[in-house]
Amino acid sequence: MKGVPTGRDPFEVVVEIVTAVSRAPDRLEERVDAIIDILLLELTATVGLLVRADLARLHVQVVGRMMRPGATRSLTAQVRDQLSDPLLGPMARGDLRPTTAQRAYGVRAWELSKARAGCLISFGVEQVAALPVHGQSDVVAFLVGRAGQDFTDEDLALLRAVQPVVTGLGVLLRLPGTTASQPARDAADSGLTDREAQVLELLAHGYKAAVIGRLAGCSTRTVHRHLGHIYDKLGVSDRLSAVNQAHLLGMIAIEAADIPSEDPQHHLPQLAHNHSPG
């Protein structure tokens, strides 16, 4: 097969991936790690993650055993901020060609990017390769990283060779009950509008009103109005209670213990001042 590494038959890698996933426990994390372990070995990489992003709701999930305790929130925020960058952005437009961050950004731009700095700080790697699984409004991609030189043409050829099989396994990687589709259904059942559900999801990740407004494409005042409506519909009076109640109702997947304490700038009196009836 032209362009594929000569060190190992890519069909052997495909068979190994399918076998590993079929033998893994029936959990998203276990199946993801089974694929990641093989990719790391074949690409001489040291870090691997699966990124899932529901662009309609700005909901991001990062999966992989290499996630350090306490790092999930910061890495999720980092990925969310990069959804329009040269590496992940094309996937949202339907471009699913495997590539690397250095090739997507350009050598100099990647060296100076915040994304590369974040990779170095979080994982000690400076090169990242992407294996897209799904694109457009629901981006799913494996990201693998290593220190030193960028991934080679042969590395990318191997990713292209295994991509159809990994994509075919996508139904296993996007099982019902995972967080990407759950908020919309449960939020509607609780009387929240789509925009209120989006604001609630961002609130659960610890974002302040100004940042929520930027991510959701509305003003800070509008965010406060949405929060007032959310509090009314959930029967609560503050951010922490809203997130806890939403978690108990199954509307969001974040554990209550992960929610930061109430920001003093966003107490209910300020929200009530901006709250519009109805």
N, C-alpha and C positions, 0 to 999 in steps of 0.2 A: 504494500500500500504506500503510494507516494507520499513523502513528507512525514511519515510516521516513524518514531524511533526504532532503530534496528535492535536495540538491547532487549526488547521484549515484545512479543506479539500482542497487539492491542486487543485481539479477540480473547486472549487469555485474561487480560485485565477486565474485559466486559463480563466474562463468565464469573470471575472472582467477585465482582461487584454484585451481580445478581444473586450469587450464592450467599454472600455475606448478609445482604439485606433480607433474604428469605429466612435465614437462620437467626436473625436478630430478634430480640423480644418485641412484642407488639406495642412499641412506644416510639413516638416521633424521634426523640433524642437518641435512642439506641440505633435506629435505622440511619439517621444522619451520621452518627459517629462511625458506623460501619463503612459508609462510603468515604468519609473523610480520612479514615485510617489508610485506606488503599491509595487515595490521591496523594497523601503525604509521602507515602513510601515511593510511589512511582515518580513523583516530581521533586524528590529530595527537599521537601518543605517541612516546616516545623510547626506551623499553626494552620488550623482549618476551622471554618465556621460556615453555617448556613444562614443567609439573610433572607427574611421574608418581609415584604413591604406592601401593605394595602394602601395605595396612593390616594384612593378616594377619601380615606379617613385618616391618612397620615399615621397609620398604625404600623409599627416596626417590631419585628421579633428577631432575635439573634439566638441561634441554637448551636450547641457544641460543648463537649465536656471540658474544653480548654478555657471556658469562661471562668474567671476567678470569682470567688464569692465577693459580692459587693460591686462587681464591675459591670453588671448587666445594664444598669441605668445609664451610666456614662457612655458605654459603647453604643447602646441603642440611640441615645441622643446624637452621638457622632455620626452614626449611619444615617439617621434622619436628615441631618444637615447636609449630607452628601448625596442625597437622592437625585439631585440634578447635576452632579459633577460629571466629568468626562468618562468616568468608569461605569457608574450606575445609571446615569442619565439616559444613554442610548437604549438600555433595556426597557425603560418606560415607553420608549418610542417603537419598541418591537424589534430592535437589533439584538439578536441573541448570539452573536459570534463570540467565542471565547477570546479573551484578550488579557493584557496586563495593564496595570495602572500606569507604568512608565510609557507604554505605547499609546495609551489613551490620552494621557495628559501631554506627552512630549517629555523628553528627558529633563530639560531644565525646569519646566513647570512642575513636574512631579517632585523634583528635589526640593523645591521651595514651597510645596503645598502643605497646608495644615493637615491634610489626610495622611501624608507620609509621616509627618511629625507625630500624629496620633498613633500610627502603627508602631513606630519606634518606642513610644512611651508605654503603650499598652502591652505590646507583645515582643518587642525587641526585633522586629522585622522591618525591612525597608522596601521589599518587593512584594507585590500582590498580583495574583492571577485570578481571573473570574471565569467560572463555568456557569453561564446562565441556564436556568431550567424553565423559567416562565417569565413573560414580560408584559408590557403595557400596564394596565391598572393594578395588576397583582404580580409584583416582581419577586421571583424566587431565584437565588443564585448561591452557589458555593464559592467561597473566597478562601484561597490558600496563600500563605505567606512564608517568606524565607529571607534571611539576611544575604548580603552580597550582591551578586550579579542578577540581572533580570532573568525571568524565565525565557527559555530558548524557543526557537521555532519548533523544535521537536517536542518540547513540552506542550505547546499549544496544539500541535498535531494530535497528540495523545488525547487532549481534552476534547478536540473535535470528534475523535473516534469514539469516545465513550459517551458523548453528549446525548445521542439519540436514546440510548438505554437509560441513562440517568433521567432524561426527560420522561421516558415511559414509566419510570418508577415514581414520577411526580405525584400520582394519585396516592401513593403511600406517604409521601412527604407533606401532603396537604389533607390530612384526615379530617373528617367532620369532628367538631368539638375543639379544634385548635382555634386560636384567638383571632385569626384574620376575618372570619365571617360572623363570629358570634355576637359582637357588639351591636351590629345593625339590627338583627332579629330581636334580641332581648330589649334593646333600647326602645324599639317601636312598641313592644308590648307594654312598656312602662309609660308610654305617652310622650317620650322625647322625640323631637324632630331629628332629622339627620344631622343638622348643624349642631344641635345641642348634644347629640351623642358624640360628635367629633370633638367638641369642646371638653366634654367629660373625659374622653380618652386621653387628651393632651393634659388635662388637669391631673389625671392619675399618674402621669409620668413626671409630675413635679414642676411643670412649667408655670411661670407667672403669666398674668393676664396679657402683658405686652407681647411676650413671646408667643402665646397662644394666638393672639391676633395676627401676628406676622405669619405664622404657619398656616392658619386657617383663612387668611386673606380678608380679614375684617378689622375694624377699629377696636381699640382697647375698651371703649365705651360699650360697643356691641357685645364684646366678650362678657363684660359685667352684666349686661342685660340677659344674656344666655345663662350665665351662672345663677342669676336670680330665679329664672324659670326652672332650671335644674333643681335648685334647692326646694322650690315649691312642690315640684312633682315628686321628689323623693322624700319629702317631709322632713328635711334637715335644715340646719342653719349655718353650716360652715363647710369648708373644703374637705377636711378630714372625714367628717361624718358623711358627706356626699360620696366620697370614694369608698369608704367602708360599706355603706349601704349598697352601692352599685356592685361591689364585689360579692356581697351576701346574696344579691339577687341574680348573680351570674352574668351581669352585664359587662364586666371587665375581668381580665385574668390576673391583674396585679394583686398580690397578697396585701392585706391591710398593713402588715408590718413593714412593707416596702415604701409606704407613703410618707413623704416628709411632713414635718410639723407645719401648722398653719403659718403662712407668711403674714406678718403683722400689717403689711400694706393692703391686705385683701380681706379685712374683716367684714362681716355682714353689714354694718351700718353704711359703709361705702357702697356696697352692692345694692342695698335697699334704696339708696339715693338715686341710683341710675336705673332702678328696676321700673319697667313699664308694665302696666296692668295687662293681663291677657296673655 
